[in-house]
Amino acid sequence: MKAMIWACACVVACALLLTGCSTTPKSAEKQAQLTTRSEDAIQMAKKADPGLQKFFDTAAGYAVFPSVGKGAAGVGAAYGRGEVFEGGKLAGYATLTQASIGLALGGQKYTELIFFETKAALDRFQSGSFAFAARSPPSP
């Protein structure tokens, strides 16, 4: 059973890696749609938490993923396409991918903002050699 789970996880991970290779939307229309969704996501985030403005003002750069879809049925995956900004100006596009295994069932959609405190962190992200990992702490 464990071998089957690992095999499924590898297939999902490979599929996500392949879809993540092309970060630029394929047409000018899709680029414009992503820009509109990113702008809307930024405005909604600032409205929900006005304190975010200081991060936009002081960050070396930031990435906006206006819509990340996540789903799982034992094996999980997440995907989102976003825009990367440097000095408040569009610097490029990025994809967010995730694969997981374990006890999980369901789906969700969310927006993700990632702020880069330094130019070095932004450069590392733009080079493609950047990974995040986060999880909730164990319950006491």
Backbone as a chain_set.jsonl record, in Angstrom:
{"seq": "MKAMIWACACVVACALLLTGCSTTPKSAEKQAQLTTRSEDAIQMAKKADPGLQKFFDTAAGYAVFPSVGKGAAGVGAAYGRGEVFEGGKLAGYATLTQASIGLALGGQKYTELIFFETKAALDRFQSGSFAFAARSPPSP", "coords": {"N": [[0.824, -1.196, 0.0], [1.935, 1.25, 0.834], [3.844, 1.544, -1.17], [2.231, 1.992, -3.38], [1.098, 4.471, -2.717], [3.393, 6.096, -2.691], [4.143, 5.841, -5.387], [1.958, 7.074, -6.656], [2.286, 9.644, -5.607], [4.725, 10.349, -6.774], [4.009, 10.417, -9.486], [2.141, 12.526, -9.451], [3.824, 14.619, -8.57], [5.687, 14.747, -10.695], [3.977, 15.46, -12.8], [3.163, 17.976, -11.9], [5.608, 19.333, -11.926], [6.15, 19.357, -14.664], [4.002, 20.917, -15.65], [4.637, 23.282, -14.46], [6.714, 24.438, -15.842], [6.268, 26.303, -17.87], [5.788, 29.494, -17.31], [4.812, 31.92, -18.239], [1.765, 33.328, -19.264], [-0.016, 32.116, -22.144], [-1.137, 33.846, -24.066], [-1.72, 37.308, -24.967], [-4.18, 38.126, -24.045], [-4.68, 36.329, -21.923], [-2.569, 37.07, -20.26], [-3.362, 39.668, -19.633], [-5.726, 39.083, -18.243], [-4.676, 37.719, -16.022], [-3.178, 39.789, -14.876], [-5.249, 41.572, -14.164], [-6.605, 39.96, -12.28], [-4.556, 39.697, -10.388], [-4.182, 42.373, -9.568], [-6.713, 42.82, -8.434], [-6.6, 40.946, -6.338], [-4.535, 42.022, -4.778], [-5.692, 44.468, -3.996], [-7.906, 43.521, -2.51], [-6.557, 42.183, -0.436], [-5.196, 44.31, 0.796], [-7.375, 45.785, 1.637], [-8.53, 44.015, 3.456], [-6.466, 43.867, 5.32], [-5.028, 46.598, 6.181], [-2.444, 47.035, 7.113], [-0.72, 45.664, 5.468], [0.265, 47.308, 3.517], [2.738, 48.435, 4.209], [4.493, 46.345, 3.699], [4.33, 46.076, 0.925], [5.471, 48.512, 0.312], [8.102, 48.365, 1.309], [9.307, 45.955, 0.567], [11.716, 44.143, -1.389], [10.709, 42.897, -3.516], [7.778, 41.136, -4.691], [5.49, 38.372, -4.977], [2.441, 37.539, -6.485], [-0.179, 35.385, -6.289], [-3.12, 35.05, -7.484], [-5.11, 33.097, -7.506], [-5.032, 30.062, -6.176], [-5.489, 26.712, -6.534], [-6.333, 23.893, -4.633], [-6.39, 20.471, -3.941], [-7.302, 17.234, -2.64], [-7.288, 13.713, -2.309], [-6.311, 11.62, -0.531], [-3.809, 11.597, -2.009], [-2.452, 14.702, -2.668], [-2.605, 17.88, -4.413], [-1.578, 21.122, -5.548], [-1.962, 24.146, -7.409], [-1.08, 27.203, -8.929], [-1.005, 30.229, -10.822], [0.969, 33.136, -11.146], [2.093, 36.583, -10.741], [5.223, 38.303, -10.658], [6.72, 40.931, -8.949], [8.997, 43.641, -9.001], [10.282, 46.344, -7.352], [7.742, 47.434, -7.482], [6.956, 47.088, -10.101], [5.97, 44.976, -12.816], [7.856, 42.085, -13.134], [7.926, 39.545, -14.092], [6.584, 36.197, -14.486], [5.224, 33.505, -12.51], [4.833, 30.149, -11.275], [3.079, 28.308, -8.819], [3.439, 25.323, -7.235], [2.482, 22.275, -5.649], [2.763, 19.152, -4.035], [1.45, 16.464, -2.151], [1.238, 13.8, 0.229], [-0.762, 11.684, 2.244], [-3.209, 11.607, 4.899], [-5.874, 13.093, 3.655], [-8.618, 14.916, 2.341], [-10.586, 16.681, 0.143], [-10.954, 20.109, -1.008], [-9.766, 23.397, -1.853], [-9.63, 26.926, -2.492], [-7.452, 29.629, -2.758], [-5.741, 32.803, -2.201], [-2.381, 33.799, -2.593], [0.231, 35.712, -1.303], [3.589, 36.597, -1.554], [6.268, 38.035, -0.01], [9.445, 39.465, -0.607], [12.145, 40.166, 1.255], [14.739, 40.935, 0.707], [16.898, 41.788, -2.081], [18.487, 39.683, -2.847], [16.992, 37.433, -2.027], [14.782, 37.705, -3.703], [16.044, 37.459, -6.209], [16.931, 34.811, -6.008], [14.474, 33.483, -5.951], [13.51, 34.177, -8.515], [15.351, 32.828, -10.061], [14.528, 30.284, -9.926], [15.324, 28.514, -8.012], [14.041, 28.094, -5.48], [12.213, 27.233, -2.636], [9.399, 26.609, -0.574], [8.235, 25.577, 2.599], [5.694, 24.732, 4.759], [3.843, 24.114, 7.703], [1.327, 23.304, 10.081], [1.873, 23.622, 13.613], [2.269, 20.777, 15.807], [-0.523, 19.585, 17.699], [-0.949, 20.203, 21.232]], "CA": [[0.0, 0.0, 0.0], [2.828, 2.407, 0.865], [4.473, 1.673, -2.484], [1.217, 2.588, -4.263], [0.991, 5.888, -2.359], [4.601, 6.764, -3.185], [4.074, 5.876, -6.848], [0.985, 8.129, -6.993], [2.904, 10.924, -5.264], [5.736, 10.638, -7.795], [3.299, 10.796, -10.71], [1.602, 13.877, -9.242], [4.949, 15.553, -8.521], [6.211, 14.903, -12.057], [2.99, 16.223, -13.568], [3.227, 19.365, -11.455], [6.853, 19.913, -12.409], [6.018, 19.601, -16.09], [3.101, 22.039, -15.893], [5.221, 24.493, -13.91], [7.83, 24.917, -16.644], [5.875, 27.469, -18.651], [5.155, 30.398, -16.365], [4.173, 33.047, -18.916], [0.501, 32.989, -19.934], [0.227, 31.871, -23.564], [-1.62, 34.908, -24.956], [-1.826, 38.643, -24.375], [-5.462, 38.159, -23.329], [-4.497, 35.616, -20.651], [-1.69, 37.91, -19.449], [-4.193, 40.768, -19.134], [-6.63, 38.511, -17.234], [-3.888, 37.457, -14.816], [-2.866, 41.091, -14.29], [-6.476, 42.055, -13.518], [-6.849, 39.146, -11.085], [-3.512, 40.035, -9.416], [-4.524, 43.69, -9.023], [-7.877, 42.623, -7.552], [-6.143, 40.233, -5.138], [-3.778, 42.971, -3.962], [-6.645, 45.414, -3.399], [-8.683, 42.808, -1.481], [-5.664, 41.926, 0.698], [-4.962, 45.591, 1.471], [-8.63, 46.156, 2.296], [-8.693, 43.115, 4.605], [-5.411, 44.181, 6.293], [-4.316, 47.8, 5.737], [-1.043, 46.958, 7.52], [0.089, 45.06, 4.405], [0.847, 48.347, 2.662], [4.16, 48.623, 4.53], [5.257, 45.288, 3.037], [4.417, 46.462, -0.481], [6.351, 49.685, 0.223], [9.487, 48.112, 1.708], [9.834, 44.695, 0.032], [12.513, 44.202, -2.613], [9.803, 42.393, -4.536], [6.721, 40.275, -4.186], [4.78, 37.532, -5.937], [1.006, 37.488, -6.241], [-0.87, 34.255, -6.889], [-4.495, 35.416, -7.158], [-5.987, 31.943, -7.34], [-4.342, 28.782, -6.05], [-6.437, 25.629, -6.29], [-5.713, 22.789, -3.902], [-7.314, 19.367, -3.74], [-6.668, 15.995, -2.189], [-8.022, 12.495, -1.996], [-5.157, 10.793, -0.16], [-2.706, 12.295, -2.651], [-2.924, 16.067, -2.9], [-1.856, 18.746, -5.317], [-2.01, 22.515, -5.622], [-1.373, 24.849, -8.541], [-1.507, 28.571, -9.164], [-0.139, 31.041, -11.69], [0.995, 34.48, -10.603], [2.99, 37.597, -11.268], [6.31, 38.697, -9.772], [6.965, 42.366, -9.049], [10.234, 44.172, -8.424], [10.145, 47.793, -7.318], [6.369, 47.776, -7.831], [6.708, 46.879, -11.528], [5.947, 43.578, -13.234], [9.177, 41.576, -13.508], [7.778, 38.25, -14.728], [5.499, 35.319, -14.08], [5.663, 32.352, -11.715], [3.814, 29.172, -10.913], [3.182, 27.724, -7.493], [3.004, 23.929, -7.288], [2.659, 21.525, -4.408], [2.271, 17.783, -4.004], [1.511, 15.926, -0.793], [0.582, 12.525, 0.473], [-1.196, 11.567, 3.624], [-4.639, 11.598, 5.111], [-6.466, 14.36, 3.244], [-9.744, 14.824, 1.421], [-11.261, 17.961, -0.026], [-10.34, 21.081, -1.891], [-9.917, 24.787, -1.473], [-9.066, 27.92, -3.394], [-6.973, 30.74, -1.946], [-4.796, 33.751, -2.777], [-1.115, 33.792, -1.864], [1.174, 36.813, -1.512], [4.9, 36.283, -0.999], [7.103, 39.227, -0.007], [10.881, 39.199, -0.533], [12.742, 41.239, 2.039], [16.008, 41.359, 0.112], [17.086, 41.56, -3.515], [19.058, 38.336, -2.989], [15.89, 36.469, -1.934], [14.006, 37.85, -4.942], [16.855, 36.872, -7.284], [16.901, 33.354, -5.844], [13.133, 33.067, -6.379], [13.426, 34.322, -9.962], [16.219, 31.84, -10.707], [13.852, 28.987, -9.89], [15.868, 27.651, -6.963], [13.407, 28.574, -4.253], [11.153, 26.331, -2.181], [8.796, 26.917, 0.714], [7.564, 24.494, 3.302], [4.991, 25.232, 5.937], [2.851, 23.207, 8.265], [0.852, 23.719, 11.388], [2.568, 22.918, 14.682], [1.463, 19.686, 16.358], [-1.394, 19.936, 18.825], [-0.377, 19.769, 22.521]], "C": [[0.865, 1.256, 0.0], [3.488, 2.635, -0.488], [3.513, 2.334, -3.471], [1.091, 4.084, -3.983], [2.201, 6.649, -2.88], [4.592, 6.868, -4.703], [3.113, 6.976, -7.305], [1.585, 9.51, -6.724], [3.942, 11.319, -6.308], [5.098, 11.072, -9.104], [2.759, 12.217, -10.585], [2.734, 14.9, -9.257], [5.521, 15.793, -9.915], [5.256, 15.717, -12.921], [3.041, 17.694, -13.187], [4.501, 20.039, -11.943], [6.77, 20.23, -13.892], [5.103, 20.784, -16.381], [3.7, 23.334, -15.397], [6.329, 25.085, -14.76], [7.488, 26.174, -17.43], [5.113, 28.427, -17.754], [4.423, 31.554, -17.033], [2.857, 32.593, -19.54], [0.692, 33.001, -21.453], [-0.254, 32.969, -24.505], [-1.67, 36.234, -24.208], [-3.118, 38.765, -23.57], [-5.344, 37.477, -21.966], [-3.579, 36.391, -19.712], [-2.492, 39.048, -18.824], [-5.16, 40.272, -18.056], [-5.889, 38.257, -15.927], [-3.539, 38.771, -14.111], [-4.077, 41.656, -13.553], [-6.748, 41.287, -12.233], [-5.814, 39.45, -9.997], [-3.807, 41.379, -8.761], [-5.699, 43.598, -8.057], [-7.47, 41.956, -6.245], [-5.375, 41.162, -4.212], [-4.723, 43.938, -3.261], [-7.462, 44.757, -2.289], [-7.829, 42.555, -0.24], [-5.417, 43.201, 1.49], [-6.217, 46.047, 2.22], [-8.841, 45.315, 3.561], [-7.678, 43.428, 5.706], [-4.617, 45.382, 5.808], [-2.834, 47.811, 6.117], [-0.14, 46.331, 6.465], [0.798, 46.104, 3.549], [2.329, 48.536, 2.942], [5.031, 47.559, 3.869], [5.406, 45.589, 1.542], [5.414, 47.599, -0.67], [7.82, 49.353, 0.462], [10.1, 46.844, 1.117], [10.67, 44.946, -1.213], [11.667, 43.753, -3.794], [8.738, 41.536, -3.893], [6.1, 39.486, -5.327], [3.32, 37.462, -5.509], [0.433, 36.307, -7.014], [-2.348, 34.444, -6.567], [-5.426, 34.235, -6.926], [-5.17, 30.657, -7.347], [-5.404, 27.742, -5.719], [-5.713, 24.464, -5.655], [-6.764, 21.711, -3.698], [-6.579, 18.108, -3.325], [-7.707, 14.902, -2.005], [-6.95, 11.455, -1.677], [-3.882, 11.407, -0.694], [-3.221, 13.681, -3.004], [-2.038, 16.83, -3.856], [-2.423, 20.153, -5.251], [-1.294, 23.163, -6.797], [-1.932, 26.262, -8.616], [-0.508, 29.29, -10.036], [-0.187, 32.464, -11.161], [1.987, 35.386, -11.29], [4.017, 37.975, -10.206], [6.615, 40.172, -10.039], [8.282, 42.723, -8.373], [10.127, 45.689, -8.493], [8.764, 48.257, -7.741], [6.009, 47.571, -9.289], [6.782, 45.391, -11.859], [7.33, 43.16, -13.729], [9.077, 40.23, -14.212], [6.613, 37.466, -14.15], [6.062, 34.129, -13.315], [4.496, 31.387, -11.549], [4.125, 28.64, -9.521], [2.64, 26.307, -7.606], [3.3, 23.252, -5.96], [2.113, 20.118, -4.618], [2.403, 17.274, -2.58], [0.858, 14.554, -0.761], [0.202, 12.478, 1.938], [-2.708, 11.6, 3.7], [-5.215, 12.969, 4.792], [-7.592, 14.098, 2.256], [-10.381, 16.195, 1.334], [-10.511, 18.873, -0.967], [-10.556, 22.478, -1.36], [-9.265, 25.664, -2.53], [-8.652, 29.102, -2.524], [-6.042, 31.631, -2.754], [-3.532, 33.708, -1.939], [-0.266, 34.991, -2.292], [2.481, 36.426, -0.847], [5.759, 37.536, -1.132], [8.559, 38.816, 0.159], [11.553, 40.401, 0.104], [14.002, 41.804, 1.389], [16.034, 41.073, -1.386], [17.639, 40.155, -3.757], [17.959, 37.274, -2.931], [15.03, 36.518, -3.196], [14.749, 37.217, -6.11], [16.837, 35.351, -7.219], [15.558, 32.793, -6.294], [13.035, 33.099, -7.903], [14.3, 33.323, -10.706], [15.594, 30.451, -10.704], [14.358, 28.067, -8.796], [15.333, 28.076, -5.597], [12.297, 27.603, -3.886], [10.669, 26.79, -0.817], [8.248, 25.632, 1.31], [6.925, 25.076, 4.538], [4.013, 24.174, 6.423], [2.47, 23.719, 9.632], [1.637, 22.974, 12.462], [1.664, 21.81, 15.236], [0.626, 20.186, 17.546], [-0.789, 19.43, 20.129], [-1.082, 18.559, 23.065]], "O": [[0.587, 2.21, -0.726], [3.674, 3.777, -0.91], [3.931, 3.14, -4.303], [0.987, 4.88, -4.916], [2.055, 7.73, -3.449], [4.998, 7.893, -5.25], [3.419, 7.724, -8.234], [1.411, 10.433, -7.519], [4.032, 12.487, -6.686], [5.587, 11.992, -9.761], [2.903, 13.02, -11.507], [2.61, 15.944, -9.897], [5.808, 16.935, -10.274], [5.691, 16.573, -13.691], [2.97, 18.564, -14.055], [4.469, 21.206, -12.334], [7.268, 21.267, -14.331], [5.397, 21.58, -17.272], [3.309, 24.402, -15.869], [6.843, 26.152, -14.424], [8.353, 27.027, -17.631], [3.936, 28.212, -17.465], [3.497, 32.113, -16.444], [2.822, 31.595, -20.261], [1.466, 33.799, -21.981], [0.19, 33.017, -25.652], [-1.661, 36.272, -22.977], [-3.148, 39.43, -22.535], [-5.85, 37.99, -20.968], [-3.782, 36.375, -18.498], [-2.332, 39.359, -17.644], [-5.39, 40.965, -17.065], [-6.409, 38.543, -14.849], [-3.6, 38.851, -12.884], [-3.944, 42.163, -12.439], [-7.083, 41.884, -11.21], [-6.151, 39.462, -8.813], [-3.697, 41.516, -7.543], [-5.687, 44.218, -6.994], [-7.932, 42.344, -5.172], [-5.543, 41.102, -2.994], [-4.574, 44.199, -2.068], [-7.687, 45.365, -1.243], [-8.314, 42.695, 0.883], [-5.426, 43.179, 2.72], [-6.127, 46.624, 3.304], [-9.271, 45.824, 4.596], [-7.982, 43.277, 6.889], [-3.628, 45.214, 5.094], [-2.049, 48.53, 5.498], [1.082, 46.452, 6.554], [1.819, 45.81, 2.928], [3.104, 48.773, 2.016], [6.179, 47.831, 3.516], [6.473, 45.384, 0.964], [6.117, 47.655, -1.678], [8.696, 49.991, -0.122], [11.32, 46.683, 1.168], [10.375, 45.847, -1.998], [11.885, 44.179, -4.929], [8.79, 41.248, -2.697], [6.175, 39.881, -6.491], [3.01, 37.343, -4.324], [0.546, 36.237, -8.238], [-2.796, 34.044, -5.492], [-6.427, 34.364, -6.221], [-4.682, 30.221, -8.389], [-6.132, 27.88, -4.736], [-4.62, 24.089, -6.077], [-7.899, 22.007, -3.326], [-5.396, 17.933, -3.617], [-8.843, 15.15, -1.601], [-6.713, 10.53, -2.455], [-2.968, 11.71, 0.074], [-4.303, 13.819, -3.575], [-0.88, 16.479, -4.08], [-3.597, 20.351, -4.937], [-0.173, 22.789, -7.142], [-3.122, 26.481, -8.392], [0.689, 29.002, -10.0], [-1.249, 32.951, -10.771], [2.63, 35.019, -12.274], [3.723, 37.969, -9.011], [6.749, 40.601, -11.185], [8.631, 42.184, -7.323], [9.908, 46.254, -9.564], [8.617, 49.346, -8.296], [4.878, 47.847, -9.688], [7.557, 44.646, -11.259], [7.902, 43.788, -14.619], [10.031, 39.806, -14.863], [5.774, 38.002, -13.426], [7.237, 33.788, -13.456], [3.331, 31.766, -11.669], [5.283, 28.54, -9.115], [1.5, 26.112, -8.028], [4.24, 23.61, -5.249], [1.109, 19.931, -5.305], [3.358, 17.612, -1.881], [0.04, 14.208, -1.613], [0.796, 13.168, 2.767], [-3.395, 11.619, 2.678], [-5.06, 13.905, 5.576], [-7.524, 13.177, 1.442], [-10.684, 16.803, 2.361], [-9.559, 18.466, -1.633], [-11.424, 22.711, -0.52], [-8.464, 25.206, -3.344], [-9.409, 29.53, -1.654], [-5.608, 31.267, -3.847], [-3.598, 33.594, -0.715], [-0.074, 35.245, -3.481], [2.486, 35.975, 0.299], [5.956, 38.043, -2.237], [8.878, 37.936, 0.957], [11.533, 41.507, -0.437], [14.294, 42.994, 1.504], [15.289, 40.23, -1.888], [17.302, 39.514, -4.752], [17.988, 36.315, -3.703], [14.601, 35.478, -3.696], [14.144, 36.512, -6.917], [16.739, 34.68, -8.246], [15.505, 31.748, -6.942], [12.535, 32.155, -8.514], [14.022, 33.002, -11.861], [16.069, 29.548, -11.393], [13.87, 26.945, -8.663], [16.099, 28.377, -4.681], [11.52, 27.195, -4.75], [11.446, 27.298, -0.008], [7.848, 24.718, 0.59], [7.555, 25.831, 5.278], [3.434, 23.433, 5.629], [3.21, 24.479, 10.257], [2.028, 21.824, 12.257], [0.44, 21.899, 15.142], [1.03, 21.086, 18.282], [-0.185, 18.358, 20.155], [-0.728, 18.067, 24.136]]}, "num_chains": 1, "name": "protein.A"}
